[in-house]
Amino acid sequence: MKASLNNTSRIDWRLFKMLVRWLLFITVLLYVLSGYGISNPGVVESMTFGLITKSVALSIHSNLIAPFAMLILLHILPFFIRLFQRIMHKSLVKHNGVQ
């Protein structure tokens, strides 16, 4: 009897991955724009009609570190779960002698 990863129940990660990717993309974009707003406040302030000043850009930039770190971890989480599943599968196959 041949053991297979296809027989185990799996979580469908497609929606999760897509959501995390888009949120991570938006976060990185905000990080870059707010950083640009810190280094060139006159340009960003005129482009946003005075809405984003240097202090607002600095506040946005400093408050994005926690969401950015969380999204990076969520982005790589499916890889580590899959790696763990493969290691456990190989261990079970080796332990049970099933090939």
SEMI-429676 format. One line per 2 residues: number of its first residue (from 0); for each residue x, y, z of N, C-alpha, C. Coordinates in nm, 3 decimals. Layout:
N
NUM = X,Y,Z,X,Y,Z,X,Y,Z; ... .
END
This chain:
99
0 = 0.085,-0.118,0.000,0.000,0.000,0.000,0.089,0.124,0.000; 0.058,0.217,-0.081,0.140,0.336,-0.097,0.078,0.453,-0.019 .
2 = 0.159,0.515,0.068,0.111,0.631,0.143,0.125,0.755,0.056; 0.030,0.844,0.069,0.033,0.964,-0.015,-0.014,1.084,0.065 .
4 = 0.046,1.199,0.034,0.000,1.323,0.097,-0.137,1.364,0.046; -0.176,1.313,-0.072,-0.303,1.352,-0.131,-0.422,1.295,-0.054 .
6 = -0.400,1.191,0.025,-0.510,1.130,0.098,-0.543,1.204,0.227; -0.455,1.290,0.272,-0.480,1.363,0.396,-0.566,1.485,0.367 .
8 = -0.639,1.527,0.468,-0.722,1.647,0.449,-0.630,1.769,0.451; -0.658,1.862,0.366,-0.575,1.982,0.354,-0.659,2.107,0.371 .
10 = -0.594,2.208,0.416,-0.657,2.339,0.424,-0.636,2.406,0.289; -0.740,2.466,0.235,-0.725,2.539,0.109,-0.669,2.677,0.143 .
12 = -0.544,2.696,0.108,-0.472,2.817,0.143,-0.486,2.927,0.039; -0.554,2.905,-0.071,-0.554,3.004,-0.180,-0.609,3.140,-0.137 .
14 = -0.724,3.142,-0.071,-0.783,3.269,-0.028,-0.695,3.337,0.076; -0.645,3.257,0.170,-0.558,3.311,0.274,-0.433,3.375,0.213 .
16 = -0.368,3.303,0.121,-0.247,3.354,0.057,-0.275,3.482,-0.022; -0.386,3.483,-0.094,-0.420,3.600,-0.175,-0.444,3.722,-0.086 .
18 = -0.518,3.703,0.021,-0.546,3.813,0.113,-0.418,3.866,0.176; -0.334,3.775,0.223,-0.208,3.817,0.286,-0.118,3.888,0.186 .
20 = -0.112,3.838,0.062,-0.027,3.903,-0.039,-0.072,4.044,-0.068; -0.204,4.065,-0.084,-0.253,4.199,-0.113,-0.232,4.293,0.006 .
22 = -0.257,4.244,0.127,-0.235,4.328,0.245,-0.087,4.363,0.261; -0.001,4.266,0.232,0.142,4.291,0.240,0.185,4.391,0.132 .
24 = 0.130,4.378,0.013,0.160,4.474,-0.095,0.119,4.616,-0.056; -0.001,4.630,0.000,-0.050,4.762,0.041,0.037,4.819,0.153 .
26 = 0.076,4.733,0.247,0.160,4.777,0.358,0.297,4.824,0.308; 0.357,4.749,0.217,0.486,4.789,0.162,0.473,4.920,0.084 .
28 = 0.364,4.933,0.008,0.341,5.057,-0.066,0.327,5.176,0.029; 0.251,5.159,0.136,0.237,5.266,0.236,0.371,5.296,0.303 .
30 = 0.448,5.193,0.328,0.580,5.212,0.388,0.669,5.298,0.298; 0.671,5.266,0.170,0.753,5.341,0.075,0.703,5.485,0.061 .
32 = 0.573,5.501,0.047,0.518,5.637,0.030,0.536,5.722,0.155; 0.517,5.662,0.272,0.535,5.740,0.394,0.684,5.772,0.415 .
34 = 0.773,5.681,0.377,0.916,5.709,0.384,0.954,5.823,0.291; 0.895,5.822,0.173,0.917,5.932,0.079,0.861,6.063,0.136 .
36 = 0.749,6.054,0.206,0.690,6.172,0.269,0.775,6.227,0.381; 0.853,6.141,0.444,0.944,6.188,0.549,1.065,6.257,0.486 .
38 = 1.119,6.197,0.380,1.240,6.253,0.320,1.212,6.372,0.228; 1.096,6.375,0.165,1.058,6.486,0.076,0.918,6.536,0.113 .
40 = 0.906,6.601,0.228,0.773,6.640,0.275,0.701,6.740,0.185; 0.775,6.828,0.119,0.711,6.928,0.033,0.639,6.866,-0.085 .
42 = 0.699,6.765,-0.145,0.639,6.700,-0.262,0.512,6.627,-0.223; 0.521,6.547,-0.116,0.406,6.467,-0.074,0.294,6.557,-0.022 .
44 = 0.330,6.662,0.048,0.230,6.754,0.101,0.155,6.824,-0.012; 0.224,6.862,-0.117,0.157,6.928,-0.230,0.073,6.828,-0.311 .
46 = 0.123,6.703,-0.322,0.046,6.601,-0.395,-0.083,6.562,-0.322; -0.080,6.567,-0.188,-0.199,6.528,-0.110,-0.276,6.650,-0.063 .
48 = -0.248,6.765,-0.120,-0.317,6.891,-0.087,-0.309,6.922,0.062; -0.192,6.896,0.121,-0.169,6.928,0.262,-0.221,6.824,0.359 .
50 = -0.275,6.715,0.309,-0.332,6.612,0.396,-0.223,6.533,0.468; -0.116,6.500,0.399,-0.008,6.422,0.460,0.114,6.512,0.475 .
52 = 0.135,6.555,0.599,0.252,6.636,0.631,0.366,6.543,0.674; 0.478,6.602,0.706,0.594,6.521,0.747,0.562,6.445,0.876 .
54 = 0.494,6.508,0.969,0.462,6.441,1.096,0.362,6.327,1.076; 0.267,6.346,0.986,0.170,6.240,0.956,0.241,6.123,0.887 .
56 = 0.330,6.155,0.794,0.406,6.050,0.725,0.494,5.973,0.824; 0.555,6.043,0.917,0.637,5.978,1.019,0.552,5.888,1.108 .
58 = 0.434,5.934,1.143,0.343,5.854,1.225,0.298,5.728,1.152; 0.262,5.743,1.026,0.222,5.627,0.945,0.339,5.529,0.934 .
60 = 0.456,5.581,0.905,0.574,5.497,0.884,0.609,5.419,1.011; 0.604,5.487,1.128,0.641,5.417,1.251,0.534,5.320,1.298 .
62 = 0.409,5.343,1.264,0.302,5.252,1.307,0.284,5.131,1.215; 0.357,5.126,1.106,0.344,5.013,1.013,0.435,4.895,1.045 .
64 = 0.526,4.910,1.141,0.623,4.803,1.166,0.555,4.676,1.217; 0.460,4.687,1.308,0.392,4.568,1.363,0.308,4.498,1.256 .
66 = 0.222,4.571,1.181,0.147,4.502,1.076,0.237,4.442,0.968; 0.346,4.509,0.935,0.439,4.457,0.835,0.503,4.326,0.882 .
68 = 0.549,4.324,1.006,0.610,4.202,1.061,0.509,4.088,1.068; 0.387,4.117,1.110,0.283,4.014,1.119,0.250,3.958,0.980 .
70 = 0.239,4.046,0.882,0.207,4.001,0.746,0.322,3.921,0.684; 0.445,3.956,0.715,0.559,3.876,0.667,0.550,3.736,0.726 .
72 = 0.523,3.727,0.855,0.510,3.595,0.919,0.394,3.514,0.859; 0.282,3.579,0.837,0.168,3.510,0.776,0.197,3.470,0.632 .
74 = 0.281,3.548,0.565,0.316,3.518,0.427,0.399,3.390,0.417; 0.487,3.367,0.513,0.571,3.247,0.508,0.512,3.131,0.587 .
76 = 0.404,3.151,0.661,0.342,3.045,0.741,0.302,2.922,0.660; 0.234,2.935,0.546,0.197,2.815,0.469,0.316,2.730,0.428 .
78 = 0.429,2.793,0.398,0.549,2.718,0.362,0.594,2.631,0.479; 0.598,2.688,0.599,0.644,2.611,0.714,0.545,2.503,0.754 .
80 = 0.417,2.529,0.738,0.318,2.425,0.766,0.334,2.310,0.669; 0.351,2.341,0.543,0.370,2.236,0.441,0.499,2.159,0.464 .
82 = 0.605,2.229,0.502,0.732,2.164,0.533,0.716,2.068,0.651; 0.646,2.114,0.754,0.620,2.029,0.871,0.539,1.905,0.832 .
84 = 0.439,1.923,0.747,0.358,1.810,0.701,0.443,1.710,0.624; 0.532,1.757,0.540,0.619,1.667,0.463,0.714,1.590,0.554 .
86 = 0.770,1.661,0.652,0.861,1.594,0.746,0.787,1.487,0.825; 0.667,1.523,0.872,0.588,1.425,0.950,0.548,1.308,0.862 .
88 = 0.514,1.334,0.737,0.474,1.227,0.646,0.591,1.131,0.622; 0.710,1.187,0.597,0.827,1.102,0.575,0.859,1.021,0.700 .
90 = 0.843,1.083,0.816,0.869,1.014,0.941,0.771,0.899,0.961; 0.643,0.922,0.931,0.542,0.817,0.946,0.565,0.705,0.848 .
92 = 0.601,0.740,0.725,0.626,0.637,0.623,0.745,0.552,0.664; 0.851,0.618,0.713,0.971,0.545,0.753,0.942,0.459,0.876 .
94 = 0.865,0.513,0.971,0.835,0.442,1.095,0.745,0.322,1.070; 0.648,0.337,0.982,0.553,0.229,0.955,0.602,0.132,0.849 .
96 = 0.708,0.167,0.780,0.761,0.081,0.676,0.678,0.078,0.550; 0.589,0.174,0.534,0.505,0.183,0.414,0.582,0.257,0.307 .
98 = 0.577,0.207,0.187,0.649,0.277,0.078,0.556,0.303,-0.038 .
END
